[in-house]
Amino acid sequence: MLELLRKLKRALVAWRECAKVRSEAARAFRYDRGQFMANAGALHLDRMAAARAEIVMGYHVLEKGLTMPRRRLGFGKGAVLHLMNLVDSFERRFGTEDRQVRHAVAVLRAYRELHRGQPDPMPRLDAFLAARGDVPAAVEPHVTRGEFFSAKDAPFPQFAASRHVCRHFAGSVPRETVESAVELALTAPSACNRQHARVHVVDDPSLRDRLFAAQGGTRGFGADADKVLVVTSDLSAVRWGWERHDCYVNGGIFVMNLCYALHYFGVAHCILHWSVSPEVDREAHEFLCIPSNEAIVQVIACGMPPDEFDVAASPRLAVSDVLAWHGGGK
Ligand SMILES: Cc1cc2nc3c(=O)[nH]c(=O)nc-3n(C[C@H](O)[C@H](O)[C@H](O)COP(=O)(O)O)c2cc1C
């Protein structure tokens, strides 16, 4: 009898705890939804930061095109037009001094210079650039493999500055190298050391192609990738409702560490978003046999790099753009 009462009590405590987490999670997701609707750039393109982000995405498409393996001239005409329109509109509303917007102009000039010998006239682009004659062409670095990995053993500031995604793959990454990189990535911190991250290595070309077709961000280089690392985060490690972002926060920290580790071991890699619809996410779980308790956080294409290749410049914001002091800044 006493034992039965104890069991009942334990079941009641567990039920109450689950009910609390369910209610917290429902409140938290409602809050997230409200915050998203009120602030997501996609819904508020009139705001300066959202307009700037759209321009950065626009120039990024062209930078990728400029640095892609098997680049073909004449690419991205629609993207050029779109970017010019965005820059025109931004400058009319917010002025001409924004560094990221000026980089967009620089990328457009690099695009024009690449097409200098081409028969197709580009009068609109020429007029656009003539009106912004003080902005030089962007330089997308062309590097040898040795140069790209030259800061491997350098102090952290140089090492961190040398890491870039690489969309050029020419060889197979040995299994031991993947294992060493994951071992190094495991030094990443995690909430209460719960170590949410898991890594699924896709080395079957047909699964890779299916994954990339679903993901949509690897046109022009995905088919060269030797392996794809799918980083997931185990939701089993989440302990209460307010932790609804924890799998992505902890997974994201792991991804960054893994990227540094891959760079350290001389592996070319490109981080890929996993911003997909629920249907695509469910389908990928199925064909990759990833259990449903693991949320896919990020996908990383990798391979050994060729002897030389181009890298997108991807300039960063200034410290003053991102650093805010709350208390005087002593
Ligand atoms: C969350 C995330 C998602 C990304 N998705 C893609 C992608 O789908 N396709 C791609 O070519 N690059 C992708 N990238 C790579 C970024 O374009 C790249 O990291 C950025 O331009 C900065 O360049 P860097 O890493 O060379 O310094 C992604 C990067 C991150 C962090």
The ligand as an SDF file (V2000), in Angstrom:
LIG
                    3D

 31 33  0  0  0  0  0  0  0  0999 V2000
   24.1660   30.1950  -40.6780 C   0  0  0  0  0  0  0  0  0  0  0  0
   24.9200   30.2730  -41.9670 C   0  0  0  0  0  0  0  0  0  0  0  0
   24.3050   29.8660  -43.1430 C   0  0  0  0  0  0  0  0  0  0  0  0
   24.9970   29.9040  -44.3660 C   0  0  0  0  0  0  0  0  0  0  0  0
   24.4070   29.4290  -45.5000 N   0  0  0  0  0  0  0  0  0  0  0  0
   25.1160   29.3920  -46.6530 C   0  0  0  0  0  0  0  0  0  0  0  0
   24.5450   28.7870  -47.8090 C   0  0  0  0  0  0  0  0  0  0  0  0
   23.4270   28.2700  -47.7930 O   0  0  0  0  0  0  0  0  0  0  0  0
   25.2850   28.7820  -48.9690 N   0  0  0  0  0  0  0  0  0  0  0  0
   26.5500   29.3170  -49.0070 C   0  0  0  0  0  0  0  0  0  0  0  0
   27.1650   29.2700  -50.0690 O   0  0  0  0  0  0  0  0  0  0  0  0
   27.1190   29.8920  -47.9150 N   0  0  0  0  0  0  0  0  0  0  0  0
   26.4280   29.9190  -46.7360 C   0  0  0  0  0  0  0  0  0  0  0  0
   27.0000   30.4380  -45.6070 N   0  0  0  0  0  0  0  0  0  0  0  0
   28.3690   30.9840  -45.6590 C   0  0  0  0  0  0  0  0  0  0  0  0
   28.3470   32.5080  -45.5350 C   0  0  0  0  0  0  0  0  0  0  0  0
   27.9460   33.0500  -46.7580 O   0  0  0  0  0  0  0  0  0  0  0  0
   29.7160   33.0200  -45.0990 C   0  0  0  0  0  0  0  0  0  0  0  0
   30.0390   32.4550  -43.8560 O   0  0  0  0  0  0  0  0  0  0  0  0
   29.7340   34.5490  -44.9610 C   0  0  0  0  0  0  0  0  0  0  0  0
   29.5580   35.1510  -46.2110 O   0  0  0  0  0  0  0  0  0  0  0  0
   31.0140   35.0560  -44.3250 C   0  0  0  0  0  0  0  0  0  0  0  0
   32.1170   34.6220  -45.0680 O   0  0  0  0  0  0  0  0  0  0  0  0
   33.3230   33.8090  -44.3990 P   0  0  0  0  0  0  0  0  0  0  0  0
   32.7400   32.6570  -43.6250 O   0  0  0  0  0  0  0  0  0  0  0  0
   34.1280   33.3480  -45.5710 O   0  0  0  0  0  0  0  0  0  0  0  0
   34.0850   34.7530  -43.5360 O   0  0  0  0  0  0  0  0  0  0  0  0
   26.3190   30.4050  -44.3930 C   0  0  0  0  0  0  0  0  0  0  0  0
   26.9320   30.8120  -43.1900 C   0  0  0  0  0  0  0  0  0  0  0  0
   26.2560   30.7280  -41.9990 C   0  0  0  0  0  0  0  0  0  0  0  0
   26.9520   31.1340  -40.7070 C   0  0  0  0  0  0  0  0  0  0  0  0
  1  2  1  0
  2  3  1  0
  2 30  2  0
  3  4  2  0
  4  5  1  0
  4 28  1  0
  5  6  2  0
  6  7  1  0
  6 13  1  0
  7  8  2  0
  7  9  1  0
  9 10  1  0
 10 11  2  0
 10 12  1  0
 12 13  2  0
 13 14  1  0
 14 15  1  0
 14 28  1  0
 15 16  1  0
 16 17  1  0
 16 18  1  0
 18 19  1  0
 18 20  1  0
 20 21  1  0
 20 22  1  0
 22 23  1  0
 23 24  1  0
 24 25  2  0
 24 26  1  0
 24 27  1  0
 28 29  2  0
 29 30  1  0
 30 31  1  0
M  END
$$$$
